[in-house]
C-alpha cells in the first residue's frame, strides 16, 4: 500500500498536470457542443369501454361502472403505436426530418439514417406515475415541443382508428340484418292483408302473423337504434387519451452537462495516469531484477 503511495507521489506532478490539461481540453471541446432541449408531453390512455356505444349513449336504468383509465394492455398499445413505422413516416414527412437532421437524401441509407437519428432524439415510455411520457430532444426548443405534441396527437388518432376498426366492420352487418328483418315484416304484412281480403274469418292466422310482426318490429327498432348510435359514435370527434401535460418549449438545456464532461474526462485521465505510473515503476523494477 505504501509502495503504491510512494509511486503516485513520485509521479504526482505528471498525473495532476495531465489531468488538468485534459480537463481544460474537455472544457474547450464541450463549449463547441450544441445545446439540446427536452420537451415532454404526458397522457394516460382511456379505457376502451369509455368509447363503447353503451357508454356514450347510456340506457336508462343501466349503470356502467368501470375505471376511466386504460390498463397495461392499453399503455403497451399506445407505446407500440408511438414507435411504429407509421409514426416514423409521419414525423419524417411532417417535420421534413431529412432537412432538419441534415441527412443526404441521395444516400441509399437515407431512411436508415433519419430513423436512427430520430430514435436517438425521441423516447416514449411509461413513467413512475403510470402515465405515458413522449420526450423529444432537439437543438430548437420550439421544434422539440411541437414534435412532442404532434406525436401525442398522432398516437391518439391511430389509437382511435384501431379501436373503431371493428365497429366500422360491424356497420354493414347491422345494415344487412336490418334489411332482412324489414323484408320479413313487409312479407308478413302482405300475408295479413291477403288473409283479411280472402278469408276474413281466419282471425287465428291474422293474430299469429300480427304477433310475429310486432316481435320483428321490436328487433327492427333495436337494430335501428344500434345503427344510428354506432354511426353517430364513429362520426364524433372523440379522443382516446387523457392529456395530463402538453409539451412546451424548454427554457433550460437538457444536455450536454459540461461539468460532468470535464469532471469525467479529468477523472478518467487521473486513473489512467495512476495505472500507467504504477506499471512503469513495476516494469522498471522487473527489468532491474533481471539485470537488464
Backbone as numpy.savetxt, mean C-alpha at the origin, in Angstrom:
# Nx Ny Nz CAx CAy CAz Cx Cy Cz
47.51 -7.42 28.00 46.68 -6.22 28.00 47.55 -4.95 28.00
48.51 -4.91 28.93 49.40 -3.75 29.00 50.29 -3.66 27.76
50.61 -4.83 27.18 51.42 -4.84 25.95 50.67 -4.16 24.82
49.37 -4.46 24.70 48.55 -3.83 23.66 48.44 -2.33 23.90
48.30 -1.96 25.19 48.20 -0.54 25.52 49.49 0.20 25.15
50.61 -0.45 25.40 51.89 0.16 25.04 52.01 0.38 23.53
51.54 -0.62 22.77 51.59 -0.51 21.31 50.72 0.66 20.83
49.52 0.75 21.38 48.59 1.81 20.97 49.13 3.19 21.35
49.75 3.28 22.51 50.33 4.56 22.92 51.49 4.95 22.02
52.24 3.93 21.57 53.38 4.18 20.69 52.92 4.80 19.37
51.77 4.31 18.86 51.25 4.78 17.56 50.09 5.77 17.73
49.93 6.30 18.93 48.77 7.14 19.22 48.65 8.33 18.27
49.74 9.01 18.02 49.69 10.18 17.14 49.26 9.81 15.73
49.81 8.69 15.24 49.46 8.24 13.88 47.99 7.85 13.82
47.55 7.09 14.84 46.16 6.61 14.86 45.18 7.79 14.94
45.45 8.68 15.88 44.55 9.83 16.05 44.62 10.78 14.86
45.81 10.94 14.31 45.95 11.80 13.14 45.18 11.27 11.95
45.30 9.97 11.71 44.58 9.36 10.58 43.08 9.47 10.78
42.63 9.23 12.01 41.19 9.31 12.32 40.68 10.73 12.10
41.49 11.71 12.50 41.08 13.11 12.34 41.00 13.49 10.87
41.99 13.05 10.10 42.00 13.37 8.66 40.80 12.75 7.95
40.53 11.48 8.29 39.37 10.81 7.67 38.07 11.49 8.09
37.98 11.92 9.34 36.78 12.62 9.81 36.58 13.92 9.03
37.66 14.65 8.81 37.58 15.88 8.02 37.15 15.59 6.58
37.71 14.52 6.01 37.35 14.14 4.64 35.87 13.74 4.56
35.43 12.97 5.56 34.02 12.54 5.58 33.09 13.74 5.72
33.51 14.71 6.56 32.70 15.92 6.73 32.61 16.69 5.42
33.74 16.78 4.72 33.74 17.49 3.44 32.88 16.80 2.41
33.01 15.48 2.32 32.22 14.71 1.35 30.73 14.80 1.68
30.39 14.70 2.97 28.98 14.71 3.37 28.30 16.04 3.02
29.10 17.11 2.97 28.52 18.41 2.63 28.02 18.45 1.19
28.60 17.61 0.34 28.19 17.57 -1.07 27.05 16.57 -1.31
26.69 15.81 -0.28 25.59 14.85 -0.42 24.26 15.59 -0.36
23.33 15.30 -1.27 22.05 16.02 -1.28 21.18 15.66 -0.08
20.36 16.60 0.34 19.41 16.35 1.42 18.18 15.62 0.88
17.69 14.65 1.65 16.48 13.93 1.30 15.43 14.19 2.38
14.19 14.43 1.93 13.08 14.73 2.84 12.05 13.60 2.78
11.51 13.26 3.94 10.54 12.16 4.01 9.14 12.70 4.32
8.16 12.21 3.54 6.76 12.51 3.81 6.01 11.20 3.99
5.11 11.18 4.97 4.39 9.95 5.31 2.89 10.20 5.32
2.17 9.32 4.66 0.71 9.31 4.70 0.28 8.05 5.45
-0.60 8.21 6.43 -1.04 7.07 7.26 -2.53 6.84 7.10
-2.92 5.58 7.02 -4.34 5.23 6.90 -4.60 3.82 7.43
-5.87 3.53 7.64 -6.29 2.18 8.00 -7.32 1.70 6.98
-7.20 0.47 6.51 -8.20 -0.04 5.56 -9.53 -0.29 6.27
-10.60 -0.05 5.56 -11.93 -0.30 6.12 -12.26 -1.79 6.06
-13.11 -2.21 6.97 -13.64 -3.57 6.92 -14.48 -3.69 5.64
-14.22 -4.67 4.78 -15.00 -4.80 3.53 -16.51 -4.88 3.77
-16.91 -5.33 4.96 -18.34 -5.40 5.26 -18.96 -4.01 5.31
-18.14 -2.98 5.56 -18.64 -1.61 5.56 -19.09 -1.19 4.16
-18.57 -1.87 3.14 -18.89 -1.54 1.75 -19.93 -2.49 1.17
-20.51 -3.31 2.04 -21.53 -4.26 1.60 -22.87 -3.55 1.43
-23.71 -4.08 0.55 -25.01 -3.46 0.26 -25.87 -3.35 1.52
-25.84 -4.36 2.35 -26.67 -4.36 3.55 -26.19 -3.34 4.60
-24.92 -2.93 4.49 -24.39 -1.93 5.42 -24.69 -0.52 4.92
-24.57 -0.33 3.60 -24.84 0.98 3.02 -26.34 1.26 2.99
-27.15 0.20 2.76 -28.62 0.33 2.75 -29.19 -0.60 3.82
-29.06 -0.23 5.10 -29.51 -1.12 6.19 -31.01 -1.32 6.16
-31.43 -2.53 6.46 -32.86 -2.86 6.52 -33.40 -2.56 7.92
-34.62 -2.11 7.96 -35.24 -1.78 9.23 -35.37 -3.02 10.10
-34.94 -2.91 11.33 -35.04 -4.03 12.27 -33.87 -4.97 12.23
-32.94 -4.78 11.27 -31.76 -5.64 11.16 -30.54 -4.84 11.58
-29.86 -5.31 12.61 -28.71 -4.60 13.15 -27.42 -5.23 12.62
-26.56 -4.40 12.05 -25.25 -4.85 11.58 -24.20 -4.46 12.61
-23.56 -5.42 13.22 -22.59 -5.16 14.27 -21.25 -5.76 13.90
-20.32 -4.90 13.45 -18.98 -5.36 13.11 -18.00 -4.20 13.24
-16.72 -4.55 13.32 -15.65 -3.57 13.52 -15.44 -2.77 12.24
-15.29 -1.45 12.38 -15.20 -0.60 11.19 -13.88 -0.73 10.45
-12.78 -1.10 11.17 -11.48 -1.23 10.53 -11.24 -2.66 10.07
-10.46 -2.80 8.99 -10.13 -4.11 8.46 -9.11 -4.84 9.34
-8.96 -6.13 9.09 -8.03 -6.96 9.85 -6.71 -7.15 9.13
-5.98 -8.16 9.55 -4.65 -8.44 9.00 -4.71 -8.68 7.49
-5.72 -9.42 7.04 -5.83 -9.72 5.61 -6.04 -8.45 4.80
-6.80 -7.51 5.33 -7.05 -6.26 4.61 -5.80 -5.39 4.56
-5.03 -5.39 5.65 -3.76 -4.64 5.66 -2.78 -5.26 4.67
-2.69 -6.61 4.67 -1.80 -7.29 3.73 -2.20 -6.98 2.29
-3.50 -6.89 2.05 -3.97 -6.63 0.68 -3.56 -5.24 0.21
-3.75 -4.22 1.04 -3.41 -2.86 0.60 -1.88 -2.69 0.46
-1.12 -3.39 1.31 0.34 -3.32 1.17 0.77 -3.99 -0.13
0.14 -5.10 -0.47 0.44 -5.78 -1.73 0.09 -4.90 -2.92
-1.02 -4.20 -2.84 -1.40 -3.28 -3.92 -0.39 -2.14 -4.03
0.14 -1.70 -2.89 1.10 -0.61 -2.89 2.45 -0.97 -3.48
2.75 -2.24 -3.55 4.03 -2.69 -4.12 3.83 -3.48 -5.40
2.68 -3.34 -6.02 2.37 -4.08 -7.23 2.94 -3.40 -8.47
3.02 -4.15 -9.55 3.47 -3.60 -10.82 2.56 -2.48 -11.30
1.26 -2.61 -11.03 0.31 -1.56 -11.43 0.66 -0.24 -10.76
1.02 -0.33 -9.46 1.37 0.88 -8.72 2.64 1.51 -9.27
3.67 0.69 -9.51 4.93 1.21 -10.04 4.72 1.88 -11.39
3.95 1.22 -12.26 3.67 1.79 -13.58 2.93 3.11 -13.48
1.97 3.17 -12.57 1.20 4.40 -12.36 2.10 5.55 -11.91
2.99 5.27 -10.95 3.87 6.32 -10.43 4.88 6.78 -11.47
5.41 5.82 -12.23 6.39 6.17 -13.27 5.77 7.12 -14.28
4.53 6.84 -14.69 3.86 7.68 -15.68 3.40 9.02 -15.08
2.78 8.96 -13.90 2.21 10.18 -13.31 3.28 11.20 -12.95
4.40 10.73 -12.41 5.43 11.65 -11.93 6.65 11.72 -12.85
6.54 11.11 -14.03 7.63 11.14 -15.02 8.96 10.81 -14.35
8.99 9.62 -13.73 10.14 9.25 -12.90 11.42 9.02 -13.69
11.32 8.70 -14.97 12.54 8.58 -15.78 13.29 9.91 -15.78
12.55 10.98 -15.95 13.16 12.31 -15.95 13.55 12.73 -14.54
12.65 12.46 -13.59 12.90 12.90 -12.22 14.13 12.24 -11.62
14.31 10.95 -11.91 15.46 10.22 -11.38 16.64 10.20 -12.34
16.50 10.95 -13.43 17.59 11.07 -14.42 18.01 9.70 -14.95
17.02 8.92 -15.39 17.27 7.60 -15.96 17.37 7.71 -17.48
18.37 7.10 -18.06 18.56 7.11 -19.51 17.47 6.26 -20.16
16.58 6.89 -20.90 15.45 6.18 -21.50 15.86 5.35 -22.72
17.09 5.51 -23.17 17.56 4.70 -24.30 18.17 3.37 -23.82
18.36 3.25 -22.52 18.96 2.04 -21.96 17.96 0.89 -21.97
18.45 -0.31 -22.27 17.60 -1.50 -22.25 17.16 -1.83 -20.83
17.88 -1.33 -19.84 17.57 -1.60 -18.43 16.82 -0.45 -17.77
16.24 0.43 -18.56 15.60 1.62 -18.01 14.47 1.26 -17.04
13.66 0.25 -17.36 12.56 -0.15 -16.49 13.08 -0.68 -15.16
14.10 -1.51 -15.23 14.71 -2.08 -14.03 15.30 -0.97 -13.16
16.00 -0.02 -13.79 16.66 1.04 -13.04 15.67 1.97 -12.36
14.61 2.34 -13.08 13.66 3.29 -12.49 12.88 2.64 -11.35
12.55 1.35 -11.48 11.85 0.65 -10.39 12.76 0.50 -9.17
14.03 0.17 -9.40 14.99 0.05 -8.30 15.14 1.39 -7.56
15.22 2.46 -8.32 15.35 3.78 -7.71 14.10 4.13 -6.92
12.95 3.81 -7.48 11.69 4.08 -6.80 11.60 3.27 -5.51
11.96 2.00 -5.56 11.90 1.14 -4.38 12.84 1.62 -3.27
13.96 2.22 -3.66 14.91 2.71 -2.66 14.42 3.98 -1.97
13.42 4.64 -2.58 12.92 5.89 -2.01 11.46 5.79 -1.55
10.91 4.60 -1.55 9.49 4.43 -1.22 9.31 3.18 -0.38
8.55 3.31 0.70 8.29 2.17 1.58 6.86 2.22 2.07
6.20 1.07 2.07 4.86 0.95 2.64 4.89 -0.18 3.65
4.42 0.11 4.87 4.52 -0.88 5.94 3.47 -0.60 7.01
3.24 -1.62 7.83 2.34 -1.48 8.98 3.11 -0.90 10.15
2.57 0.14 10.78 3.29 0.74 11.90 2.87 0.10 13.23
3.46 0.56 14.32 3.24 -0.04 15.63 1.80 0.11 16.12
1.06 1.06 15.57 -0.32 1.31 15.99 -1.34 0.60 15.11
-0.86 -0.21 14.17 -1.76 -0.98 13.33 -2.23 -0.27 12.08
-1.72 0.92 11.83 -2.06 1.65 10.59 -0.99 1.37 9.53
-1.29 1.76 8.31 -0.35 1.59 7.20 0.30 2.92 6.90
1.63 2.93 6.84 2.39 4.14 6.51 2.93 4.05 5.09
2.70 5.09 4.31 3.30 5.22 2.98 4.35 6.32 3.06
5.62 5.93 3.06 6.72 6.88 3.23 7.49 7.05 1.93
7.71 8.30 1.55 8.44 8.62 0.31 9.59 9.57 0.65
10.78 9.24 0.15 11.96 10.09 0.28 12.24 10.78 -1.05
12.58 12.05 -0.98 12.96 12.75 -2.21 13.73 14.02 -1.86
14.50 14.49 -2.82 15.25 15.74 -2.62 14.30 16.93 -2.53
13.14 16.81 -3.15 12.13 17.87 -3.14 11.02 17.51 -2.15
10.87 18.24 -1.04 9.85 17.88 -0.04 8.42 17.95 -0.59
8.16 18.88 -1.51 6.84 18.98 -2.13 6.54 17.73 -2.96
7.55 17.28 -3.69 7.40 16.10 -4.54 7.14 14.87 -3.68
7.88 14.74 -2.58 7.72 13.58 -1.69 6.30 13.52 -1.13
5.78 14.66 -0.70 4.42 14.70 -0.15 3.38 14.37 -1.21
3.54 14.92 -2.39 2.59 14.67 -3.49 2.57 13.20 -3.87
3.75 12.58 -3.94 3.80 11.17 -4.31 3.21 10.29 -3.22
3.49 10.58 -1.97 2.96 9.79 -0.87 1.43 9.79 -0.87
0.83 10.96 -1.04 -0.63 11.06 -1.08 -1.20 10.38 -2.32
-0.51 10.53 -3.45 -0.97 9.89 -4.70 -0.98 8.37 -4.56
0.03 7.83 -3.90 0.09 6.38 -3.68 -1.10 5.92 -2.85
-1.41 6.67 -1.78 -2.53 6.30 -0.91 -3.85 6.33 -1.68
-4.07 7.38 -2.48 -5.31 7.48 -3.24 -5.41 6.36 -4.30
-4.28 6.03 -4.91 -4.28 4.96 -5.90 -4.56 3.61 -5.24
-3.99 3.37 -4.07 -4.28 2.14 -3.33 -5.78 2.06 -3.05
-6.36 3.18 -2.67 -7.81 3.22 -2.38 -8.62 2.81 -3.61
-8.28 3.38 -4.77 -9.05 3.07 -5.99 -8.85 1.62 -6.41
-7.63 1.10 -6.29 -7.38 -0.30 -6.64 -8.10 -1.24 -5.68
-8.12 -0.87 -4.41 -8.78 -1.70 -3.40 -10.29 -1.73 -3.61
-10.85 -0.56 -3.92 -12.30 -0.48 -4.21 -12.64 -1.36 -5.41
-11.82 -1.25 -6.46 -12.08 -2.05 -7.67 -12.02 -3.54 -7.35
-11.05 -3.92 -6.51 -10.89 -5.33 -6.15 -12.09 -5.84 -5.37
-12.55 -5.04 -4.41 -13.68 -5.43 -3.58 -14.97 -5.49 -4.39
-15.15 -4.55 -5.34 -16.40 -4.44 -6.08 -16.44 -5.30 -7.34
-15.34 -5.92 -7.70 -15.32 -6.75 -8.91 -16.40 -7.82 -8.87
-16.51 -8.52 -7.75 -17.50 -9.59 -7.62 -18.92 -9.05 -7.65
-19.08 -7.85 -7.10 -20.42 -7.23 -7.12 -20.81 -6.87 -8.55
-19.85 -6.44 -9.34 -20.14 -6.12 -10.75 -20.50 -7.39 -11.53
-19.81 -8.49 -11.20 -20.12 -9.75 -11.85 -21.51 -10.26 -11.47
-21.99 -9.83 -10.30 -23.31 -10.28 -9.83 -24.45 -9.61 -10.57
-24.22 -8.39 -11.07 -25.30 -7.63 -11.71 -25.99 -8.37 -12.87
-25.24 -8.88 -13.86 -25.93 -9.59 -14.96 -26.67 -10.85 -14.49
-26.16 -11.49 -13.44 -26.83 -12.68 -12.90 -28.18 -12.27 -12.29
-28.17 -11.17 -11.53 -29.41 -10.68 -10.93 -30.41 -10.25 -12.01
-29.88 -9.59 -13.05 -30.75 -9.13 -14.13 -31.38 -10.30 -14.88
-30.61 -11.35 -15.12 -31.13 -12.54 -15.80 -32.23 -13.20 -14.98
-31.98 -13.29 -13.66 -32.98 -13.90 -12.78 -34.25 -13.05 -12.72
-34.06 -11.74 -12.72 -35.21 -10.81 -12.71 -36.06 -11.01 -13.96
-35.40 -11.07 -15.11 -36.12 -11.24 -16.38 -36.86 -12.58 -16.42
-36.24 -13.61 -15.87 -36.84 -14.95 -15.85 -38.12 -14.96 -15.02
-38.07 -14.35 -13.84 -39.24 -14.34 -12.96 -40.33 -13.44 -13.54
-39.91 -12.34 -14.16 -40.88 -11.44 -14.79 -41.63 -12.16 -15.90
-40.92 -12.97 -16.68 -41.55 -13.76 -17.74 -42.53 -14.77 -17.14
-42.13 -15.40 -16.04 -42.99 -16.38 -15.36 -44.28 -15.73 -14.89
-44.17 -14.53 -14.31 -45.35 -13.81 -13.82 -46.29 -13.47 -14.98
-45.75 -13.02 -16.08 -46.57 -12.68 -17.26 -47.28 -13.92 -17.80
-46.57 -15.05 -17.79 -47.18 -16.31 -18.25 -48.34 -16.72 -17.33
-48.12 -16.59 -16.02 -49.18 -16.95 -15.05 -50.39 -16.03 -15.20
-50.15 -14.75 -15.44 -51.26 -13.81 -15.63 -52.06 -14.13 -16.88
-51.37 -14.51 -17.93 -52.07 -14.91 -19.16 -52.93 -16.15 -18.89
-52.40 -17.07 -18.10 -53.15 -18.29 -17.78 -54.40 -17.96 -16.99
-54.29 -17.04 -16.03 -55.45 -16.64 -15.23 -56.51 -16.02 -16.12
-56.08 -15.15 -17.03 -57.03 -14.49 -17.94 -57.74 -15.50 -18.83
-57.02 -16.52 -19.29 -57.62 -17.56 -20.14 -58.67 -18.36 -19.36
-58.34 -18.67 -18.08 -59.28 -19.43 -17.26 -60.54 -18.60 -17.00
-60.37 -17.33 -16.66 -61.51 -16.45 -16.37 -62.37 -16.30 -17.62
-61.73 -16.24 -18.78 -62.47 -16.04 -20.02 -63.15 -17.33 -20.49
-62.49 -18.46 -20.35 -63.01 -19.72 -20.90 -63.68 -20.61 -19.88
-63.29 -20.50 -18.60 -63.89 -21.37 -17.58 -63.99 -20.60 -16.26
-64.86 -19.61 -16.21 -64.95 -18.73 -15.05 -65.29 -19.43 -13.75
-65.87 -20.61 -13.82 -66.24 -21.33 -12.59 -65.05 -22.05 -11.95
-63.92 -22.12 -12.66 -62.74 -22.82 -12.12 -61.96 -21.88 -11.18
-62.59 -21.61 -10.06 -61.96 -20.68 -9.10 -60.74 -21.29 -8.41
-60.70 -22.61 -8.30 -59.56 -23.28 -7.65 -58.25 -22.99 -8.40
-58.32 -23.16 -9.73 -57.12 -22.91 -10.55 -56.76 -21.43 -10.53
-57.81 -20.59 -10.54 -57.56 -19.14 -10.51 -56.85 -18.72 -9.23
-57.34 -19.24 -8.11 -56.74 -18.90 -6.81 -55.31 -19.44 -6.70
-55.09 -20.65 -7.22 -53.75 -21.24 -7.16 -52.75 -20.42 -7.97
-53.18 -20.06 -9.18 -52.28 -19.26 -10.04 -52.05 -17.86 -9.46
-53.08 -17.29 -8.85 -52.95 -15.97 -8.23 -51.96 -16.02 -7.06
-52.03 -17.14 -6.32 -51.08 -17.31 -5.22 -49.64 -17.41 -5.73
-49.46 -18.12 -6.85 -48.13 -18.23 -7.45 -47.63 -16.88 -7.96
-48.59 -16.10 -8.51 -48.22 -14.76 -8.98 -47.75 -13.90 -7.82
-48.49 -13.95 -6.69 -48.12 -13.17 -5.51 -46.75 -13.57 -4.97
-46.48 -14.88 -4.94 -45.18 -15.37 -4.45 -44.04 -14.90 -5.35
-44.27 -14.99 -6.66 -43.24 -14.55 -7.61 -43.06 -13.04 -7.59
-44.15 -12.30 -7.30 -44.04 -10.84 -7.21 -43.16 -10.43 -6.04
-43.27 -11.16 -4.93 -42.42 -10.87 -3.77 -40.94 -11.08 -4.11
-40.67 -12.19 -4.81 -39.30 -12.47 -5.24 -38.81 -11.41 -6.21
-39.71 -11.00 -7.13 -39.35 -10.00 -8.14 -39.03 -8.65 -7.47
-39.84 -8.27 -6.48 -39.60 -7.01 -5.78 -38.28 -7.04 -5.00
-38.00 -8.19 -4.42 -36.74 -8.35 -3.69 -35.54 -8.23 -4.63
-35.66 -8.87 -5.80 -34.59 -8.79 -6.80 -34.43 -7.37 -7.32
-35.57 -6.68 -7.51 -35.53 -5.31 -8.00 -34.80 -4.40 -7.00
-35.10 -4.61 -5.72 -34.43 -3.82 -4.68 -32.93 -4.14 -4.63
-32.61 -5.43 -4.77 -31.21 -5.87 -4.78 -30.46 -5.24 -5.94
-31.07 -5.28 -7.12 -30.46 -4.68 -8.32 -30.24 -3.18 -8.14
-31.30 -2.49 -7.68 -31.23 -1.03 -7.53 -30.16 -0.63 -6.53
-30.11 -1.34 -5.39 -29.14 -1.01 -4.35 -27.71 -1.34 -4.79
-27.54 -2.46 -5.49 -26.20 -2.83 -5.98 -25.71 -1.83 -7.01
-26.59 -1.42 -7.92 -26.21 -0.42 -8.93 -25.86 0.92 -8.27
-26.64 1.29 -7.27 -26.37 2.55 -6.55 -25.06 2.47 -5.79
-24.80 1.30 -5.19 -23.56 1.11 -4.43 -22.34 1.24 -5.34
-22.43 0.63 -6.53 -21.30 0.66 -7.45 -21.07 2.06 -8.03
-22.10 2.88 -8.01 -21.96 4.24 -8.56 -21.59 5.27 -7.50
-21.61 4.85 -6.22 -21.29 5.79 -5.14 -19.78 6.05 -5.07
-19.35 7.26 -4.77 -17.92 7.56 -4.60 -17.44 7.15 -3.20
-17.31 5.84 -2.99 -16.92 5.33 -1.67 -15.41 5.25 -1.53
-14.94 5.26 -0.29 -13.53 5.07 0.00 -13.37 3.82 0.85
-12.30 3.07 0.60 -12.03 1.85 1.37 -10.96 2.09 2.43
-10.55 3.35 2.60 -9.49 3.69 3.56 -9.97 4.77 4.52
-9.51 4.69 5.76 -9.70 5.77 6.72 -8.36 6.49 6.85
-8.30 7.71 6.36 -7.05 8.45 6.39 -6.83 9.06 7.78
-5.71 8.72 8.36 -5.35 9.22 9.68 -4.55 10.52 9.57
-3.63 10.53 8.63 -2.80 11.72 8.41 -2.34 11.76 6.96
-2.62 12.87 6.30 -2.15 13.05 4.94 -0.70 13.54 4.96
0.03 13.21 3.92 1.43 13.61 3.84 1.53 15.12 3.58
2.49 15.73 4.22 2.76 17.15 4.00 4.26 17.34 3.79
4.67 18.42 3.12 6.11 18.63 2.87 6.90 18.73 4.18
7.97 17.96 4.28 8.80 17.97 5.48 9.61 19.26 5.55
9.79 19.77 6.77 10.58 20.99 6.94 12.02 20.67 7.34
12.25 19.43 7.76 13.61 19.00 8.13 14.00 17.80 7.28
15.26 17.74 6.94 15.76 16.62 6.14 15.73 15.33 6.96
15.59 14.22 6.25 15.63 12.91 6.91 17.02 12.29 6.83
17.69 12.53 5.73 19.06 12.06 5.56 19.76 12.97 4.54
21.10 13.00 4.50 22.01 12.21 5.33 22.18 12.81 6.73
22.50 11.94 7.71 22.82 12.40 9.06 24.34 12.59 9.08
24.77 13.79 8.81 26.20 14.05 8.59 27.05 13.77 9.83
26.52 14.03 11.00 27.28 13.77 12.22 27.59 12.29 12.37
26.61 11.43 12.02 26.84 9.98 12.10 27.86 9.53 11.05
27.83 10.16 9.89 28.80 9.81 8.84 30.21 10.12 9.31
30.38 11.31 9.88 31.71 11.72 10.36 32.18 10.84 11.50
31.30 10.63 12.48 31.67 9.80 13.64 31.95 8.37 13.21
31.11 7.84 12.32 31.29 6.46 11.84 32.59 6.29 11.10
32.92 7.25 10.23 34.16 7.17 9.45 35.38 7.26 10.38
35.32 8.18 11.35 36.44 8.34 12.29 36.62 7.10 13.15
35.50 6.55 13.63 35.58 5.36 14.49 36.11 4.15 13.72
35.62 4.00 12.48 36.10 2.89 11.65 37.61 3.01 11.41
38.05 4.23 11.08 39.49 4.45 10.85 40.29 4.18 12.11
39.77 4.62 13.25 40.46 4.40 14.52 40.65 2.91 14.79
39.61 2.12 14.58 39.68 0.67 14.83 40.66 0.01 13.86
40.56 0.38 12.58 41.45 -0.21 11.58 42.91 0.13 11.88
43.17 1.37 12.27 44.54 1.79 12.58 45.07 1.09 13.82
44.21 0.89 14.80 44.63 0.16 16.01 45.02 -1.27 15.67
44.19 -1.92 14.87 44.48 -3.30 14.46 45.77 -3.34 13.64
45.92 -2.35 12.75 47.13 -2.30 11.92 48.38 -2.09 12.77
48.30 -1.23 13.79 49.45 -0.97 14.67 49.86 -2.23 15.42
48.87 -2.94 15.94 49.17 -4.19 16.66 49.79 -5.21 15.72
49.23 -5.29 14.51 49.76 -6.26 13.54 51.21 -5.94 13.18
51.50 -4.64 12.94 52.86 -4.24 12.57 53.84 -4.59 13.69
53.48 -4.29 14.93 54.36 -4.57 16.06 54.56 -6.07 16.25
53.47 -6.82 16.16 53.56 -8.27 16.34 54.37 -8.91 15.21
54.18 -8.42 13.99 54.92 -8.97 12.85 56.42 -8.65 12.97
56.72 -7.42 13.44 58.11 -7.04 13.64 58.77 -7.90 14.71
58.01 -8.15 15.79 58.53 -9.00 16.87 58.76 -10.43 16.39
57.88 -10.90 15.52 58.01 -12.27 14.99 59.26 -12.37 14.11
59.48 -11.38 13.24 60.65 -11.41 12.38 61.93 -11.33 13.21
61.89 -10.53 14.27 63.07 -10.41 15.13 63.39 -11.72 15.82
62.32 -12.44 16.22 62.52 -13.73 16.92 63.07 -14.77 15.97
62.83 -14.60 14.67 63.32 -15.55 13.67 64.72 -15.16 13.19
65.24 -14.09 13.72 66.59 -13.63 13.36 66.65 -13.01 12.00
65.58 -12.47 11.53 65.56 -11.84 10.19 65.67 -10.33 10.33
